[in-house]
């Protein structure tokens, strides 16, 4: 069995794309996924499965469309991938001033080549970023709602903060033991 972490994009935000976590859990269990756990309402799911990642993501997106009536992009990571993402984060939450945070911006596929240019153009010196193939790390000294870096992200991605990523890692490691 492989442990996976699914990051659903753009659900339960401002009353749009409502997805009750209990319904999501039940539906995913009905697909044969095991040890299904959700964390907060923003679409974080930890589970185990023998299915391969590509077909699993496709099946989950099809299931969500059928059950909830709208398409949901899913960034799907294995436990190993999540461990690698977190360990490669160049920032430490203890260095963040009050009102700021460290964010992980996850793409369902590769981040576009143009993103580096967009970020550099919008950087104002207040916030920092590091870009890798599938992940953009943001060190924000201000709110994510006010940083100009947010406007540089023009692709389908989903964003989670430091605490959420570490909580999901702990949940994933718990069901793996």
N, C-alpha and C positions, 0 to 999 in steps of 0.2 A: 504494500500500500504506500502511496505517495501522499504526503501532506501538502495541501494547497492552501493558498490565501487568495481570495477573490476580492477585488476592489471594484465595486460597481460605481459607475460614473453618473453624477448628476441626479441622484434620487433624493427624495424627501428634502428638497431645498426650496424654501419659500412657498410651501404648499403645492409644489409641482412634482410630477412623477412620483406619486405616493406609492410606496412599497412597504407594507407592514412586515416587519422582520419575522414575526411568527409565521406568516403565510410563505415568506421566502424560504425559511428553514424547512417547513413542512414540504414544500414543493421540491426542494433540492434533495431531501431525504427520499421522496417519491421517485426521484431519478436514480436512486441507488447510491447516492453519496453517503458516507458514514461519518460519525462524530461531528455532525454539522453544528457549528456555533456561530452566532452573529455577535457583533460588537458595535454598540451605539447605532443610531438610526441612519448613518451616512452610507451604508452599504458595504460593510466589511464582513466577510464570511470565511471561516476557517473550517476545513473538512479534510477527509481522506478519501481516496479513490484509486482504483487500478487503471482508470482510463488515461489515455494520453492527453497531454495538455491542449493540443490543437482541437481535437474533437470535443473535449470536455468544455472548452470555452464556447465553441459553436453551439453545443447542446444547451448550455446554460443560457446563452443569449436567446436561443429559439424558445426555450421554456419561459423566460421572462416576457418575451413578446406575446406568447400565447396566453399566459396567465394574467399579466398586468396590462396588456394592450398597447405597449409601446416598447421600442427598442432600447436596450441598455447596453452600452459598451462596457466590457469587463476587462480589466487588466488582471491577468491570472499569473501568479507566481508560485513556485514551489517553495518549501521551507528553506532549502539551500539558497535559492535565489534571494529570498527575503533576508536571510542571514548575511549574504554577500552585500546586498544593498545597504543594510544598516551599518555593517562594518566598514563600508567604503565611504560613508558620509564624512566629509572633512570637517564638519562643524560639531561643536559640543554645546548642548543645551545650557550648560552652566555659564557659558560666555554670553548668553543672550540677555540684553537689558529688559527691564519690565516693559510689557507691551509688545514685545517681539516674540519670535519663535523660529524654530527650524522646521522647514517643510520638505517633503519628498513629493516631487511631481512625477507621476508614473504614466508612461505611455502604454497603450495596448500593443503597439508595435514600436518601431524606431522613432525617436524624436527627429523632426526634420533638420536637415543640414542648415537651413536658414535661421534656426533658432539662436545660434550663437551670435550671429550678426544682430538680430532683433534685441537680444538681451544687452549686448554691448552698447547699442544705440540708446537704449532706455535707462541704462544704469546711471544712478544719480550720486553714487558714492556712499549712500547711507546703508545700502544692503549689499550682500555678497551672493554669488551664485557659483555653482560648479556643475558642469554639464557632462553627462556620460551617455552611452548609447540609448538606454531605456529610461534613464532617471535624471531629473534635474533636482539638485539640492539647492534650497534657498535658505540663507541666513538673513532673517529680516529683523531689523531694529525697530520696525514700525508694523502696523497692521498689514496683513495680506491684502486687505481691501484698499489700502492707500498707496502701496508700493507701485512705482511705475513698471517694475519688472513683470507684474501680473499681466500687463497689456501686451507683453512680448510673447505670451503663450497663446498661440493662435491655432493650436491643434487639439485634437480630442485627447485630453489627459484627465487624470484625476489626482487630487492633491490630498495628502494626509500630513498631520503634524507629527512631531517627534513622539509625543505621548501615545498617540494612536498606533504608530508603527511599532513601538516597543511593546505595547499591550498585545497587539496581534502576534508578535513574535513569541511572547510568553504563552499565549493561548495555543499557538501552533506547536510549540515545543511540548506543552502539556499533553496534547492528544497523540503525540508521536511516541511518548514514553510507554 
